[in-house]
C-alpha cells in the first residue's frame, strides 16, 4: 500500500505529530519530490502488487478506503 499525498500536506501533517524525530522533515523539497516520484513509479510498474491510495483526504476518509 502506497499512501500518496502532496509533499506540502505530508510535511504539514508530519510536523503536527508528537515526538522529536524530524530528520526527514528537515530534508529539501527536492528530496521529498524524488522520494514521491520513486514510489509513484513503483506503483506504476508494479500495479499488480501495489495499491496507490489518495492520502490527501482526512484520516477517517482514508480509513474508509480499507
KASULWO-V411077 format. One record per helix or strand of 2 or more residues. SS is the DSSP state (H for helix, E for strand). FROM is the first residue (numbers start at 1). TO is the last residue. Records with the same first field share a line. If there is no record, write none. Layout:
# KASULWO-V411077
SS=FROM-TO ; FROM-TO
This chain:
# KASULWO-V411077
E=2-4 ; 52-54
H=7-15 ; 29-45 ; 59-64
